[in-house]
Amino acid sequence: MTNVDSGGRAAAEPNTILRATVGSKLHGLNLEATDDTDEMGVCVEPPEYVVGLRKFEQWVYRTQPEGHPSGPKDLDLTIYSLRKWVRLALAGNPTVLLLLFAPPSECRVRTATGAELQQMAPSFISRAVAEPYLGYFNAQRQRLTGERGGRALRKGLALEKPGAGYDTKYAMHMVRLGYQGIELLETGRITLPMPPAQREFTMAIRRGEVSLDEVLARATELEQRISGLKVSSSLPERPETDLIQDWMVRTYLGRWADTT
């Protein structure tokens, strides 16, 4: 059996401007000797993939074969083209947005251009992120309770706390998403790793110390706060797409000029 490699490494790896941990470790929610390493990156793909006939949107690499769960020493990596990453970020994808706030200690690659991208975080963040956060949050809760696609009976339930009666790792990340959605709408940023009080509660969920009823009650509170912030947040109504586009054009042209 071979590992997963979607192809595109030649376009992605040498042109990566930012690559960081995005899994449990980034949030301070990892358990030693149980979690794999999830990483995400952004690359400025060469011109032949933008104005030529070649195609590149992302490179996906996993040390495990397709269909096999990742273990403590495994790597799950996705490196997006800058254009695709920006589209996902402007759509408010919560996982993609994490890359804007990953501290240098969690970055495996952070070039000067990658640092510029992180400095542009305020241009990406607006009240518009409330809707996608609510969408992801509700979808996770529905999967946890069985309303959508089963009870999220994943490796967390099988390997971590089977006596809890629910997938504790999945529930932990649901609550984590709620906390971070609130912080993002209140401050325009996400603190990584999570602040201590929030981290302790979410880790208590992972350890199976919180009942499912308590988890769902907290989820309801978090959802209500995000819904309120959709209207009351002081963030701009929309992201600064013109500024982002101007930066992208300069970045692509500058990168290509340096490599030709």
C-alpha positions as CSV (number, residue, x, y, z in Angstrom):
1,M,0.0,0.0,0.0
2,T,1.2,3.5,-0.9
3,N,0.7,6.8,0.7
4,V,-1.6,9.5,-0.7
5,D,0.0,11.9,-3.1
6,S,-2.4,13.8,-5.4
7,G,0.3,15.1,-7.6
8,G,1.5,18.7,-7.9
9,R,4.4,18.6,-5.5
10,A,6.7,20.2,-8.1
11,A,4.4,23.2,-8.3
12,A,3.7,23.4,-4.6
13,E,6.7,22.6,-2.5
14,P,9.4,25.0,-3.9
15,N,6.9,27.8,-4.2
16,T,5.3,27.6,-0.7
17,I,5.1,31.0,1.1
18,L,3.3,29.8,4.3
19,R,2.9,26.4,5.8
20,A,1.7,25.7,9.4
21,T,0.1,23.2,11.7
22,V,-3.7,23.4,11.6
23,G,-4.8,20.4,13.7
24,S,-5.3,19.9,17.4
25,K,-1.7,21.0,18.2
26,L,-2.3,24.5,16.9
27,H,-5.2,24.9,19.3
28,G,-3.4,23.4,22.2
29,L,-5.9,20.5,22.2
30,N,-3.6,17.7,21.3
31,L,-3.0,14.5,23.3
32,E,0.6,13.3,23.1
33,A,1.1,10.0,21.3
34,T,-2.4,10.0,19.8
35,D,-2.7,12.8,17.3
36,D,-1.4,12.9,13.8
37,T,0.0,16.1,12.3
38,D,-2.3,18.2,10.1
39,E,-0.6,21.0,8.1
40,M,-1.8,23.5,5.5
41,G,0.2,25.7,3.2
42,V,-0.1,28.3,0.4
43,C,2.1,28.5,-2.6
44,V,2.5,31.0,-5.5
45,E,2.3,28.6,-8.4
46,P,4.4,29.2,-11.5
47,P,2.9,31.0,-14.5
48,E,2.3,27.9,-16.6
49,Y,-0.3,26.8,-14.0
50,V,-2.1,30.2,-14.1
51,V,-1.9,31.4,-17.7
52,G,-0.8,28.2,-19.4
53,L,-2.4,24.8,-19.9
54,R,-1.3,23.1,-16.7
55,K,-3.7,22.9,-13.8
56,F,-3.0,23.2,-10.1
57,E,-5.3,24.0,-7.2
58,Q,-3.8,22.0,-4.4
59,W,-1.3,19.3,-3.5
60,V,-2.6,16.7,-1.0
61,Y,-0.1,14.4,0.7
62,R,-0.7,11.8,3.4
63,T,1.7,9.3,4.9
64,Q,-1.1,6.8,5.2
65,P,-2.8,5.1,2.2
66,E,-6.3,6.2,1.2
67,G,-9.0,5.0,3.6
68,H,-6.5,4.3,6.4
69,P,-6.7,6.5,9.6
70,S,-3.6,8.6,10.4
71,G,-1.7,7.9,13.6
72,P,0.7,9.8,15.9
73,K,3.6,9.9,13.5
74,D,1.6,10.5,10.4
75,L,1.3,13.7,8.3
76,D,-1.8,15.0,6.5
77,L,-0.7,18.0,4.3
78,T,-2.6,20.2,1.9
79,I,-0.9,23.0,0.0
80,Y,-3.2,25.3,-1.9
81,S,-2.5,27.6,-4.8
82,L,-2.7,31.2,-3.5
83,R,-5.7,31.8,-5.8
84,K,-7.7,28.9,-4.4
85,W,-6.7,29.6,-0.8
86,V,-7.9,33.2,-1.1
87,R,-11.2,32.1,-2.6
88,L,-11.7,29.7,0.4
89,A,-10.7,32.4,2.9
90,L,-13.0,35.0,1.4
91,A,-15.8,32.4,1.7
92,G,-15.1,32.2,5.4
93,N,-13.8,28.6,5.6
94,P,-12.9,28.3,9.3
95,T,-9.9,25.9,8.8
96,V,-8.4,28.0,6.0
97,L,-8.6,31.2,8.0
98,L,-6.6,29.6,10.8
99,L,-3.5,30.0,8.6
100,L,-3.7,33.8,9.0
101,F,-3.3,33.5,12.8
102,A,-0.8,30.6,13.2
103,P,2.1,31.8,15.3
104,P,5.6,31.6,13.9
105,S,6.4,28.6,16.3
106,E,3.8,26.6,14.4
107,C,4.9,27.6,10.9
108,R,7.2,25.2,9.0
109,V,7.5,27.8,6.2
110,R,7.0,31.5,6.6
111,T,8.7,33.6,3.9
112,A,8.5,37.3,3.8
113,T,5.5,37.0,1.4
114,G,3.9,34.5,3.8
115,A,4.3,37.0,6.6
116,E,2.7,39.7,4.4
117,L,-0.3,37.4,3.9
118,Q,-0.7,37.0,7.7
119,Q,-0.4,40.8,8.1
120,M,-3.4,41.1,5.7
121,A,-5.7,39.2,8.1
122,P,-7.9,42.3,8.8
123,S,-8.7,42.6,5.1
124,F,-10.1,39.1,5.1
125,I,-12.1,39.3,8.3
126,S,-15.6,40.8,8.3
127,R,-19.1,40.2,9.7
128,A,-19.6,37.9,6.7
129,V,-17.7,35.1,8.5
130,A,-20.6,34.6,10.9
131,E,-22.7,32.8,8.4
132,P,-20.1,30.1,7.4
133,Y,-19.1,29.6,11.0
134,L,-22.7,29.0,11.9
135,G,-23.0,26.6,9.0
136,Y,-20.0,24.6,9.9
137,F,-20.9,24.7,13.6
138,N,-24.5,23.4,13.0
139,A,-23.4,20.7,10.6
140,Q,-20.9,19.4,13.2
141,R,-23.6,19.4,15.9
142,Q,-26.1,17.6,13.7
143,R,-23.5,14.9,12.9
144,L,-22.7,14.5,16.6
145,T,-26.3,14.0,17.5
146,G,-27.1,11.8,14.5
147,E,-29.3,14.3,12.6
148,R,-26.9,14.4,9.7
149,G,-24.7,11.5,8.6
150,G,-24.6,9.4,11.8
151,R,-23.2,10.1,15.2
152,A,-19.7,11.0,14.0
153,L,-18.5,7.6,15.0
154,R,-14.9,8.2,14.0
155,K,-11.6,7.1,15.4
156,G,-12.0,9.5,18.4
157,L,-14.8,7.4,19.7
158,A,-13.0,4.1,19.0
159,L,-9.6,5.1,20.4
160,E,-10.0,7.8,23.0
161,K,-13.1,7.7,25.3
162,P,-15.5,5.0,24.2
163,G,-17.3,5.1,27.6
164,A,-18.4,8.7,27.1
165,G,-21.1,7.7,24.7
166,Y,-20.2,10.2,22.1
167,D,-17.3,11.2,19.9
168,T,-15.4,13.3,22.4
169,K,-12.8,14.6,19.9
170,Y,-15.4,15.6,17.4
171,A,-17.4,17.4,20.1
172,M,-14.3,19.1,21.4
173,H,-13.6,20.6,17.9
174,M,-17.3,21.7,17.6
175,V,-17.1,23.7,20.8
176,R,-13.7,25.0,19.8
177,L,-15.1,26.2,16.6
178,G,-17.8,28.1,18.5
179,Y,-15.4,29.8,20.8
180,Q,-13.2,30.9,17.9
181,G,-16.1,32.1,15.8
182,I,-17.1,34.4,18.7
183,E,-13.5,35.7,19.2
184,L,-13.1,36.3,15.5
185,L,-16.3,38.4,15.3
186,E,-15.5,40.3,18.5
187,T,-11.8,41.0,17.9
188,G,-11.0,40.2,14.2
189,R,-8.4,37.6,15.4
190,I,-8.1,34.1,16.7
191,T,-5.8,33.4,19.6
192,L,-3.7,30.3,19.0
193,P,-3.3,28.2,21.0
194,M,-6.7,28.8,22.6
195,P,-6.9,30.9,25.8
196,P,-6.5,28.8,28.9
197,A,-10.1,28.8,30.3
198,Q,-11.6,27.8,26.9
199,R,-8.8,25.3,26.3
200,E,-9.4,23.6,29.6
201,F,-13.2,23.2,29.0
202,T,-12.7,21.9,25.5
203,M,-10.0,19.4,26.7
204,A,-12.4,18.3,29.5
205,I,-14.8,17.4,26.7
206,R,-12.0,15.4,24.9
207,R,-11.2,13.6,28.1
208,G,-14.8,12.5,28.5
209,E,-15.4,14.6,31.6
210,V,-18.3,16.5,30.2
211,S,-21.7,14.9,29.5
212,L,-23.2,15.1,26.0
213,D,-26.1,17.1,27.5
214,E,-23.6,19.7,28.8
215,V,-21.8,19.8,25.5
216,L,-25.0,20.5,23.6
217,A,-26.1,23.1,26.1
218,R,-22.8,24.9,25.6
219,A,-23.1,24.5,21.9
220,T,-26.5,26.3,22.0
221,E,-25.0,29.2,24.0
222,L,-22.2,29.6,21.5
223,E,-24.5,29.5,18.5
224,Q,-26.7,32.2,20.0
225,R,-23.7,34.4,20.6
226,I,-22.4,34.0,17.1
227,S,-25.9,34.7,15.7
228,G,-26.0,37.9,17.8
229,L,-22.6,39.0,16.6
230,K,-23.7,38.6,13.0
231,V,-25.5,41.9,13.5
232,S,-23.7,43.6,16.4
233,S,-20.0,42.9,15.5
234,S,-18.0,46.0,14.9
235,L,-16.2,44.3,12.0
236,P,-16.7,45.6,8.5
237,E,-19.6,44.3,6.6
238,R,-17.5,42.7,3.9
239,P,-13.8,41.8,3.3
240,E,-11.6,44.2,1.4
241,T,-11.5,42.3,-1.9
242,D,-10.0,45.0,-4.0
243,L,-7.0,45.4,-1.6
244,I,-6.6,41.6,-1.5
245,Q,-6.7,41.3,-5.3
246,D,-4.1,44.1,-5.8
247,W,-1.8,42.3,-3.4
248,M,-2.3,39.0,-5.2
249,V,-1.4,40.5,-8.6
250,R,1.7,42.2,-7.2
251,T,2.7,38.9,-5.4
252,Y,2.3,36.7,-8.5
253,L,4.1,39.1,-10.8
254,G,6.9,39.7,-8.4
255,R,7.4,36.0,-7.7
256,W,7.5,35.2,-11.4
257,A,9.9,38.0,-12.1
258,D,12.3,36.6,-9.5
259,T,12.2,33.1,-10.9
260,T,12.5,33.8,-14.7
